[in-house]
């Protein structure tokens, strides 16, 4: 091992990462990570190389994985706190990737009114409910129409879909970038049928003087789906299949999962909400292949109507293929991929920072309390999380991708009223449970997102460490390691 070359590459890589993190036009999102932070993050690579100068790159990766603590975090996540039945985590560069599997895609099924333990392990081809990660398809579709000159992002919504008559002062760009808060006065998911749900959606309007400065909403993506259909003159499902899924080699991504694949779908049934008086609602109709999102169901997802904001199902391989296709510019040009992280939201006021968003995606946030792209990544990185347990993260500059799949809602309490939280019990492993009025004790998974971000952080740390290892050893061999915990 040439130590001069090793340290030269190490410091050059840190300089490269420092430059890349500031590739954003928003000064508030620059310099969040310091040179010392990068040195600390990457020090494990230097230590492992110094202590094991003759080891293969595979063994060096294994040592880095051991040092990262990721195994312990995933074990805690799945086996101790049991905040989710299981998880699959795929991360790294195109050449150097890890897939980690732990736990089950299903714990129980119901037979004759009784819950029967019937575990199914998480597999590499397990299919997950993407929920809001589906918004990414809508964003890409809109950017593709814009790239092809078929729409102008700064035109009003009503130029393309007359039925949204209350949005004549709202532009495509406003909704793509979460610049405006739009609402319906009646809930879409209160409709008795998909025709009524559509009519309710057509009444959507801007909320004047909203009490929140966080304009994240499903409504914008639901409206933008109509633009894709009206301009392309084909159903949204056909458009994304041709323009996105086929170009990214996504063979297991479906709005309606084919019957022969349903046994691969992670079970998210039997999720529970606890109300203020302790009464509860447990879903028993959320069978595999049925999206959890109520608005998606109301719009007509089960009959093949894409809602735009949720409803799709996919695998880790398909989603990583999508991330790689975006990095390569295979679907939309690299210029338009980089524009996804351009922000038209977010600022600092007396009360602190407001939220920063890109094209229906999450960006870095100066405030660590907010769900955020991990700061060491480039200023062009973006993240698309889904409520049901998925996350796709893409860094088109550093060429790093990450996907998490989980059935975190399955047989869990995912929402509990503040008045009932005092009755949550926490055991020695930090597993939280709550006893329902029928005497059933159930695991509480409200903190899933916060705990998931610890896993994301460690996986992205490793991705950057693997990338430095690639540069030092100068290996062109693609190595994808699978670890079952």
C-alpha positions as CSV (number, residue, x, y, z in Angstrom):
1,X,0.0,0.0,0.0
2,X,1.4,3.3,-1.1
3,X,0.7,5.5,1.9
4,X,1.5,8.8,0.1
5,X,-1.0,7.9,-2.6
6,X,-3.6,6.8,0.1
7,X,-3.4,10.1,2.0
8,X,-3.3,12.2,-1.3
9,X,-6.5,10.4,-2.4
10,X,-8.1,10.8,1.0
11,X,-7.6,14.6,1.1
12,X,-8.6,15.1,-2.5
13,X,-11.8,13.2,-1.9
14,X,-12.6,15.4,1.1
15,X,-12.1,18.5,-1.0
16,X,-14.3,16.9,-3.7
17,X,-17.1,16.2,-1.1
18,X,-16.8,19.8,0.3
19,X,-17.2,21.2,-3.2
20,X,-20.1,18.9,-4.0
21,X,-22.1,19.6,-0.9
22,X,-22.2,23.3,-1.9
23,X,-23.6,22.6,-5.3
24,X,-26.9,24.4,-4.4
25,X,-28.0,27.9,-5.2
26,X,-29.3,28.2,-1.6
27,X,-26.7,29.6,0.8
28,X,-28.6,28.2,3.8
29,X,-28.0,24.7,2.5
30,X,-24.3,25.2,2.1
31,X,-21.4,24.3,4.5
32,X,-23.6,22.2,6.7
33,X,-20.8,19.6,6.9
34,X,-17.3,20.8,7.7
35,X,-13.9,19.5,6.6
36,X,-13.4,18.1,10.1
37,X,-16.7,16.3,9.9
38,X,-15.7,14.6,6.6
39,X,-12.3,13.7,8.1
40,X,-14.0,12.0,11.0
41,X,-16.5,10.2,8.7
42,X,-13.8,8.8,6.5
43,X,-11.1,8.1,9.1
44,X,-12.3,4.5,9.4
45,X,-11.1,3.9,5.8
46,X,-7.6,5.1,6.6
47,X,-7.5,3.1,9.9
48,X,-8.7,-0.1,8.2
49,X,-6.1,0.2,5.4
50,X,-3.3,1.0,7.7
51,X,-4.1,-2.0,9.9
52,X,-4.8,-4.4,7.1
53,X,-2.5,-3.4,4.2
54,X,-2.7,-6.8,2.4
55,X,-6.4,-7.5,2.7
56,X,-8.7,-7.7,-0.3
57,X,-11.3,-5.0,-1.0
58,X,-14.0,-7.4,0.0
59,X,-12.5,-8.0,3.4
60,X,-11.8,-4.3,3.9
61,X,-15.5,-3.6,3.2
62,X,-16.4,-6.2,5.8
63,X,-14.2,-4.5,8.3
64,X,-15.8,-1.2,7.6
65,X,-19.2,-2.7,7.9
66,X,-18.3,-4.1,11.3
67,X,-17.0,-0.8,12.5
68,X,-20.0,1.1,11.3
69,X,-22.4,-0.3,13.9
70,X,-25.1,-0.7,11.3
71,X,-25.7,-4.3,12.2
72,X,-26.4,-3.4,15.8
73,X,-28.8,-0.6,14.7
74,X,-30.7,-2.9,12.4
75,X,-30.9,-5.6,15.0
76,X,-32.3,-3.1,17.5
77,X,-34.7,-1.8,14.8
78,X,-36.1,-5.2,14.0
79,X,-35.3,-7.7,16.7
80,X,-35.4,-5.6,19.9
81,X,-37.6,-2.5,19.6
82,X,-39.5,-4.4,16.9
83,X,-40.6,-1.1,15.5
84,X,-41.0,-2.9,12.1
85,X,-41.4,-6.6,11.4
86,X,-38.5,-6.5,8.9
87,X,-36.4,-4.3,6.6
88,X,-34.3,-4.5,3.5
89,X,-31.6,-1.8,3.1
90,X,-29.6,-1.4,-0.2
91,X,-26.9,1.2,-0.5
92,X,-23.7,2.2,-2.1
93,X,-22.2,3.2,-5.5
94,X,-22.8,1.4,-8.8
95,X,-19.6,-0.6,-8.3
96,X,-19.7,-1.2,-4.5
97,X,-23.1,-2.0,-3.0
98,X,-24.5,-3.8,0.1
99,X,-27.9,-5.3,0.6
100,X,-28.9,-6.0,4.2
101,X,-32.0,-8.1,5.0
102,X,-33.4,-8.6,8.5
103,X,-36.7,-9.9,9.8
104,X,-40.0,-10.6,8.1
105,X,-42.3,-9.1,5.5
106,X,-45.2,-10.7,7.4
107,X,-45.8,-11.8,10.9
108,X,-49.5,-12.7,11.2
109,X,-52.5,-13.6,9.1
110,X,-56.2,-13.7,10.2
111,X,-58.1,-17.0,10.0
112,X,-61.6,-17.4,11.3
113,X,-61.3,-14.1,13.2
114,X,-58.1,-15.3,15.0
115,X,-54.6,-13.9,14.4
116,X,-52.3,-16.8,13.4
117,X,-48.5,-16.4,13.5
118,X,-47.4,-17.0,9.9
119,X,-44.0,-15.4,9.3
120,X,-42.5,-14.7,5.8
121,X,-38.9,-13.5,5.7
122,X,-38.0,-10.3,3.8
123,X,-36.5,-11.4,0.5
124,X,-34.5,-9.5,-2.2
125,X,-37.6,-9.5,-4.4
126,X,-40.1,-8.5,-1.7
127,X,-42.6,-5.9,-3.1
128,X,-43.4,-2.9,-0.9
129,X,-46.2,-0.3,-0.9
130,X,-44.3,2.9,-1.9
131,X,-46.9,5.3,-0.6
132,X,-45.5,8.9,-1.1
133,X,-42.3,7.5,-2.7
134,X,-44.7,7.3,-5.7
135,X,-44.6,11.1,-6.0
136,X,-41.2,10.7,-7.6
137,X,-42.8,9.2,-10.7
138,X,-45.1,12.2,-10.9
139,X,-42.2,14.7,-10.6
140,X,-40.2,12.9,-13.3
141,X,-43.2,12.7,-15.6
142,X,-43.7,16.5,-15.3
143,X,-40.0,17.2,-15.9
144,X,-40.1,15.0,-18.9
145,X,-43.0,16.9,-20.4
146,X,-41.2,20.1,-19.7
147,X,-37.9,18.9,-21.2
148,X,-39.8,17.9,-24.4
149,X,-41.4,21.3,-24.6
150,X,-44.9,20.1,-24.1
151,X,-45.6,22.1,-20.9
152,X,-44.2,25.3,-19.4
153,X,-43.7,25.0,-15.6
154,X,-44.6,28.6,-15.1
155,X,-48.0,28.4,-16.8
156,X,-51.2,28.1,-14.7
157,X,-52.6,24.7,-13.9
158,X,-55.8,25.7,-15.7
159,X,-53.9,26.0,-19.0
160,X,-53.8,22.2,-19.0
161,X,-56.8,21.1,-16.9
162,X,-59.7,23.5,-17.0
163,X,-61.6,21.6,-14.2
164,X,-59.2,23.0,-11.6
165,X,-60.9,26.3,-11.9
166,X,-59.8,27.5,-8.4
167,X,-56.1,27.1,-9.3
168,X,-56.0,29.7,-12.1
169,X,-53.4,31.7,-10.2
170,X,-51.3,28.6,-9.3
171,X,-48.6,27.4,-11.6
172,X,-47.2,23.9,-12.4
173,X,-44.0,25.0,-10.7
174,X,-45.9,26.1,-7.6
175,X,-47.2,22.5,-7.1
176,X,-44.0,20.8,-8.2
177,X,-41.9,22.6,-5.6
178,X,-44.5,22.7,-2.8
179,X,-44.6,26.5,-3.0
180,X,-48.4,26.7,-2.3
181,X,-50.6,25.0,0.2
182,X,-53.7,23.7,-1.6
183,X,-56.6,22.0,0.1
184,X,-60.1,20.7,-0.5
185,X,-62.9,21.7,2.0
186,X,-64.2,18.1,1.9
187,X,-61.8,15.1,2.3
188,X,-61.2,13.2,-0.9
189,X,-61.3,9.9,1.0
190,X,-64.8,10.7,2.3
191,X,-66.2,10.1,-1.1
192,X,-68.6,7.2,-1.7
193,X,-67.0,6.4,-5.1
194,X,-64.2,7.4,-7.4
195,X,-66.4,9.8,-9.4
196,X,-67.3,11.7,-6.3
197,X,-63.7,11.7,-5.2
198,X,-62.7,13.3,-8.5
199,X,-65.3,16.0,-8.2
200,X,-64.1,16.8,-4.7
201,X,-60.5,17.0,-6.0
202,X,-61.5,19.4,-8.7
203,X,-62.6,21.9,-6.0
204,X,-59.1,22.1,-4.6
205,X,-58.0,25.7,-3.9
206,X,-55.2,27.7,-2.2
207,X,-55.3,27.9,1.5
208,X,-54.9,31.6,2.3
209,X,-52.7,32.5,5.3
210,X,-52.0,28.9,6.4
211,X,-51.0,28.4,10.1
212,X,-48.0,26.3,9.0
213,X,-45.0,27.2,7.0
214,X,-44.6,23.6,5.9
215,X,-46.5,23.3,2.6
216,X,-45.9,19.6,2.0
217,X,-49.1,18.1,0.7
218,X,-50.4,15.2,-1.4
219,X,-52.8,17.4,-3.3
220,X,-50.2,18.9,-5.6
221,X,-49.1,15.6,-6.9
222,X,-52.7,14.5,-7.3
223,X,-53.3,17.6,-9.5
224,X,-50.1,17.2,-11.5
225,X,-51.1,13.7,-12.5
226,X,-54.0,15.1,-14.5
227,X,-51.6,17.4,-16.4
228,X,-49.5,14.4,-17.4
229,X,-52.6,12.6,-18.7
230,X,-54.1,15.6,-20.5
231,X,-50.9,16.6,-22.2
232,X,-49.6,13.1,-23.1
233,X,-53.2,12.0,-24.0
234,X,-52.6,8.6,-22.4
235,X,-53.4,7.3,-18.8
236,X,-50.7,8.2,-16.3
237,X,-50.0,4.5,-15.8
238,X,-49.1,4.1,-19.5
239,X,-47.0,7.2,-19.5
240,X,-44.8,6.3,-16.6
241,X,-44.5,2.7,-17.8
242,X,-43.1,3.8,-21.1
243,X,-41.1,6.8,-20.0
244,X,-39.8,5.7,-16.6
245,X,-40.2,2.0,-15.9
246,X,-39.1,0.5,-19.2
247,X,-36.1,2.9,-19.5
248,X,-35.0,2.1,-16.0
249,X,-35.6,-1.7,-16.4
250,X,-38.2,-1.7,-13.6
251,X,-40.0,-5.0,-14.1
252,X,-41.6,-5.3,-10.6
253,X,-43.2,-1.8,-10.3
254,X,-47.0,-1.8,-10.5
255,X,-50.0,0.2,-9.6
256,X,-51.9,-3.0,-9.4
257,X,-49.7,-5.9,-8.5
258,X,-50.4,-8.9,-10.8
259,X,-52.0,-11.8,-9.0
260,X,-49.0,-14.1,-9.6
261,X,-46.8,-11.6,-7.6
262,X,-49.1,-11.0,-4.7
263,X,-47.3,-13.6,-2.5
264,X,-44.2,-11.4,-2.7
265,X,-46.0,-8.2,-1.4
266,X,-45.0,-7.2,2.2
267,X,-48.1,-7.4,4.4
268,X,-49.1,-4.1,6.0
269,X,-52.5,-5.2,7.2
270,X,-53.8,-4.9,10.8
271,X,-52.4,-1.4,11.4
272,X,-54.1,0.5,14.2
273,X,-55.0,4.0,15.2
274,X,-55.8,4.8,18.9
275,X,-58.1,7.7,19.6
276,X,-58.2,10.2,22.5
277,X,-60.7,8.1,24.5
278,X,-58.7,4.9,24.0
279,X,-61.0,3.5,21.3
280,X,-59.2,2.2,18.3
281,X,-59.5,1.3,14.6
282,X,-57.6,-1.7,13.2
283,X,-57.7,-2.2,9.5
284,X,-58.4,-5.7,8.2
285,X,-59.0,-4.7,4.5
286,X,-55.4,-3.7,3.8
287,X,-54.5,-7.0,2.1
288,X,-51.2,-7.3,0.2
289,X,-51.5,-5.4,-3.0
290,X,-53.9,-2.9,-1.5
291,X,-52.3,0.5,-0.8
292,X,-52.6,1.9,2.8
293,X,-53.3,5.4,1.6
294,X,-57.0,6.2,1.8
295,X,-57.0,8.9,-0.9
296,X,-55.4,6.5,-3.3
297,X,-58.2,4.0,-2.7
298,X,-60.8,6.8,-3.1
299,X,-59.5,8.0,-6.4
300,X,-59.7,4.5,-7.8
301,X,-56.3,2.8,-7.4
302,X,-57.8,-0.7,-7.3
303,X,-59.5,-0.1,-10.6
304,X,-56.3,1.1,-12.3
305,X,-56.5,4.9,-11.8
306,X,-53.1,6.3,-10.6
307,X,-53.7,9.0,-7.9
308,X,-50.3,10.7,-8.5
309,X,-49.2,10.9,-4.9
310,X,-49.2,7.3,-3.8
311,X,-50.5,3.8,-4.8
312,X,-47.5,2.2,-6.5
313,X,-45.7,-0.9,-5.4
314,X,-42.0,-1.8,-6.1
315,X,-38.9,-3.7,-5.1
316,X,-35.5,-2.6,-3.9
317,X,-33.9,-3.6,-7.2
318,X,-36.4,-1.6,-9.3
319,X,-35.9,1.5,-7.1
320,X,-32.2,1.3,-7.2
321,X,-32.4,0.8,-11.0
322,X,-34.5,4.0,-11.1
323,X,-31.9,5.9,-9.0
324,X,-29.1,4.7,-11.3
325,X,-31.1,5.6,-14.5
326,X,-31.6,9.2,-13.1
327,X,-27.9,9.5,-12.3
328,X,-27.1,8.3,-15.9
329,X,-29.6,10.7,-17.5
330,X,-31.5,7.8,-19.1
331,X,-35.0,9.1,-18.4
332,X,-34.6,12.8,-18.3
333,X,-31.4,14.7,-19.1
334,X,-28.8,15.1,-16.3
335,X,-29.6,18.8,-16.3
336,X,-33.2,18.1,-15.4
337,X,-32.2,15.5,-12.8
338,X,-30.0,18.2,-11.2
339,X,-33.0,20.6,-11.3
340,X,-34.9,18.3,-9.0
341,X,-33.0,19.6,-6.0
342,X,-33.6,23.3,-6.9
343,X,-35.6,24.8,-4.1
344,X,-38.2,27.5,-4.2
345,X,-39.1,27.0,-0.5
346,X,-37.4,27.5,2.8
347,X,-36.0,30.5,4.5
348,X,-34.9,31.6,8.0
349,X,-37.1,33.8,10.1
350,X,-37.2,34.8,13.8
351,X,-38.6,31.4,14.8
352,X,-36.0,29.4,12.9
353,X,-35.9,27.6,9.6
354,X,-38.9,26.6,7.5
355,X,-38.9,23.5,5.3
356,X,-36.8,23.2,2.1
357,X,-38.2,21.0,-0.7
358,X,-37.3,20.1,-4.3
359,X,-39.5,18.6,-7.1
360,X,-41.9,16.7,-4.9
361,X,-38.8,15.5,-3.0
362,X,-37.1,16.2,0.3
363,X,-33.8,18.1,0.5
364,X,-31.2,18.9,3.1
365,X,-32.6,21.0,6.1
366,X,-30.5,23.3,8.2
367,X,-32.7,22.4,11.2
368,X,-31.8,18.9,12.3
369,X,-35.3,18.3,13.7
370,X,-36.7,18.0,10.2
371,X,-36.6,14.9,8.0
372,X,-33.6,15.6,5.7
373,X,-31.2,14.5,3.1
374,X,-28.1,13.5,5.0
375,X,-25.7,16.6,5.1
376,X,-22.5,14.9,3.8
377,X,-24.2,14.2,0.4
378,X,-24.0,16.7,-2.4
379,X,-26.2,19.8,-2.7
380,X,-28.0,18.0,-5.6
381,X,-29.1,15.0,-3.6
382,X,-32.7,14.3,-2.9
383,X,-34.9,11.9,-0.9
384,X,-38.3,10.5,-1.5
385,X,-39.8,8.8,1.7
386,X,-43.1,6.9,1.9
387,X,-45.3,6.7,4.9
388,X,-45.7,2.9,4.6
389,X,-41.9,2.4,5.3
390,X,-39.9,3.1,2.1
391,X,-37.3,5.6,1.2
392,X,-35.3,6.3,-1.9
393,X,-32.2,8.6,-1.7
394,X,-30.3,9.6,-4.9
395,X,-27.1,11.7,-5.0
396,X,-26.6,12.4,-8.8
397,X,-23.2,14.1,-8.2
398,X,-21.5,11.6,-5.8
399,X,-23.4,8.8,-7.7
400,X,-24.7,7.2,-4.5
401,X,-28.1,5.6,-4.1
402,X,-30.0,4.1,-1.1
403,X,-33.3,2.3,-0.7
404,X,-35.2,1.1,2.3
405,X,-38.1,-1.2,2.2
406,X,-40.2,-2.1,5.2
407,X,-43.7,-3.3,6.2
408,X,-43.7,-1.0,9.2
409,X,-47.5,-0.7,9.5
410,X,-48.1,-4.5,9.7
411,X,-49.7,-5.3,13.1
412,X,-48.5,-2.1,14.6
413,X,-50.0,1.0,16.2
414,X,-48.8,3.8,13.9
415,X,-50.8,6.6,15.4
416,X,-51.8,7.1,19.0
417,X,-53.5,10.2,20.4
418,X,-51.3,12.3,22.8
419,X,-53.8,11.7,25.6
420,X,-53.1,8.0,25.4
421,X,-49.3,8.1,25.1
422,X,-49.0,8.1,28.9
423,X,-50.2,4.5,28.8
424,X,-47.4,3.3,26.5
425,X,-45.1,0.8,28.1
426,X,-41.4,0.7,27.3
427,X,-39.3,-2.4,28.1
428,X,-35.6,-2.9,28.6
429,X,-35.0,-3.1,24.8
430,X,-36.9,0.2,24.3
431,X,-39.8,-1.7,22.6
432,X,-43.0,0.4,23.1
433,X,-46.3,-1.4,23.5
434,X,-49.9,-0.3,24.3
435,X,-52.8,-2.4,25.5
436,X,-55.9,-1.9,23.5
437,X,-59.4,-1.9,25.1
438,X,-59.9,-5.5,24.0
439,X,-56.9,-6.5,26.0
440,X,-54.6,-7.0,23.0
441,X,-51.1,-5.6,23.5
442,X,-49.6,-4.1,20.3
443,X,-46.3,-2.6,19.4
444,X,-46.2,1.1,18.8
445,X,-44.2,2.3,15.7
446,X,-44.8,6.0,15.8
447,X,-41.0,6.7,16.1
448,X,-40.3,4.6,12.9
449,X,-39.1,7.6,10.8
450,X,-36.8,9.1,13.5
451,X,-35.2,5.7,14.2
452,X,-35.0,4.9,10.5
453,X,-32.9,8.0,9.9
454,X,-30.1,6.6,12.2
455,X,-30.0,3.6,9.9
456,X,-29.9,5.8,6.8
457,X,-27.0,7.9,8.3
458,X,-24.8,4.9,8.9
459,X,-25.6,3.4,5.5
460,X,-24.7,6.6,3.7
461,X,-21.5,6.9,5.9
462,X,-20.5,3.5,4.6
463,X,-21.4,4.4,1.0
464,X,-19.0,7.3,1.2
465,X,-16.3,5.1,2.8
466,X,-16.8,2.5,0.1
467,X,-16.4,5.2,-2.5
468,X,-13.1,6.4,-1.0
469,X,-11.9,2.7,-0.8
470,X,-12.7,2.4,-4.6
471,X,-10.6,5.5,-5.3
472,X,-7.6,4.4,-3.2
473,X,-7.5,0.8,-4.5
474,X,-8.6,1.8,-8.0
475,X,-10.8,-1.3,-8.5
476,X,-13.1,-1.4,-11.5
477,X,-14.8,-4.6,-10.4
478,X,-18.5,-4.4,-9.4
479,X,-19.0,-6.0,-6.0
480,X,-22.5,-6.4,-4.5
481,X,-22.6,-8.1,-1.1
482,X,-25.7,-9.4,0.5
483,X,-25.9,-9.7,4.3
484,X,-28.7,-11.5,6.1
485,X,-29.0,-10.5,9.8
